[in-house]
Amino acid sequence: MKASSSTISRGSGADNETFLLCCLEHVQDLKIDFAAVAKDLGYSSATAAGNRLRNMRRKIQSDKGEKQKEAPALKGEKDIDTKPKTAKIARGTKRKKTASADENDDSE
């Protein structure tokens, strides 16, 4: 059996496009009714349907991150260091007891 690259979850036979379409059909007040999605697609619970969407989002975001890392720098673009530079803190010298002050006290 050939595995399709568009499917992530093995819990339901629905491919990603069908899953997303079902999610869009069950949007109410800008929130997805995962209980209805789970019922339509045969998931065991609303949590399982929510987890599938969350996993799809993570995979897409990680794929975008890999593509951005692989992209070469454009001509004239400077290489930016992502690590913030820390400023050096000016530290004073430790004070030592001066021998001249002690000698002046002894001579009186």
C-alpha distance (Angstrom), angle and dihedral (degrees) to the residues before:
residue distance angle dihedral
M1 . . .
K2 3.80 . .
A3 3.81 115.1 .
S4 3.76 113.6 -134.9
S5 3.79 118.2 -136.0
S6 3.80 90.2 -139.8
T7 3.80 94.7 65.3
I8 3.77 122.5 80.8
S9 3.78 106.1 164.3
R10 3.79 124.3 61.1
G11 3.82 93.0 -167.5
S12 3.79 95.2 84.6
G13 3.77 130.8 32.6
A14 3.82 91.2 -132.3
D15 3.80 117.4 109.9
N16 3.80 121.1 -133.1
E17 3.79 94.5 -95.4
T18 3.82 92.7 53.2
F19 3.80 90.6 45.3
L20 3.81 93.2 51.0
L21 3.80 92.1 45.6
C22 3.80 89.9 52.3
C23 3.83 89.7 49.2
L24 3.81 90.1 52.6
E25 3.79 91.4 49.6
H26 3.81 90.4 55.4
V27 3.80 99.3 48.8
Q28 3.80 113.2 129.4
D29 3.82 122.3 175.4
L30 3.82 90.0 -10.2
K31 3.82 91.4 -56.4
I32 3.79 127.6 106.2
D33 3.80 116.5 -122.8
F34 3.81 97.0 -136.9
A35 3.82 91.9 -179.5
A36 3.82 89.3 63.2
V37 3.82 91.6 44.0
A38 3.80 90.5 50.6
K39 3.80 91.2 49.3
D40 3.83 93.4 49.0
L41 3.80 95.6 46.9
G42 3.80 98.6 36.4
Y43 3.80 100.5 -111.2
S44 3.78 118.8 160.2
S45 3.82 93.2 -123.0
A46 3.79 145.1 -5.5
T47 3.81 88.3 -105.1
A48 3.80 90.8 60.5
A49 3.81 91.1 53.5
G50 3.81 90.8 47.4
N51 3.79 90.7 49.6
R52 3.80 91.1 52.7
L53 3.81 91.4 55.2
R54 3.81 90.6 46.0
N55 3.82 91.5 50.8
M56 3.80 91.3 48.3
R57 3.81 90.2 51.7
R58 3.83 91.8 49.7
K59 3.80 92.2 49.0
I60 3.80 92.8 49.6
Q61 3.80 91.9 47.6
S62 3.80 92.6 48.3
D63 3.82 90.5 48.3
K64 3.81 89.4 52.7
G65 3.80 90.5 49.4
E66 3.82 92.5 52.6
K67 3.81 91.9 49.2
Q68 3.79 91.5 50.4
K69 3.82 91.7 50.8
E70 3.81 91.7 50.4
A71 3.80 95.0 48.7
P72 3.82 111.8 106.1
A73 3.78 119.8 -124.5
L74 3.79 116.0 -96.6
K75 3.78 120.5 -113.3
G76 3.78 110.2 -82.8
E77 3.80 92.9 14.6
K78 3.78 113.5 130.9
D79 3.76 120.8 -132.5
I80 3.79 105.1 -110.8
D81 3.78 118.8 -150.2
T82 3.80 107.9 -132.9
K83 3.79 94.1 -160.7
P84 3.80 111.2 91.5
K85 3.76 113.4 -121.6
T86 3.76 116.1 -123.1
A87 3.75 119.2 -139.4
K88 3.77 117.0 -123.4
I89 3.75 112.1 -113.6
A90 3.79 114.6 -129.7
R91 3.75 106.9 -125.1
G92 3.75 122.4 -166.2
T93 3.78 124.4 -135.3
K94 3.76 120.4 -97.3
R95 3.75 114.3 -102.2
K96 3.72 117.0 -118.1
K97 3.71 125.8 -155.3
T98 3.76 106.4 -100.0
A99 3.79 116.1 -128.8
S100 3.82 92.5 -152.4
A101 3.80 92.4 63.5
D102 3.81 91.4 52.1
E103 3.82 92.5 47.1
N104 3.81 91.8 52.7
D105 3.81 91.0 55.0
D106 3.84 92.4 50.8
S107 3.80 95.3 51.3
E108 3.81 95.0 61.7
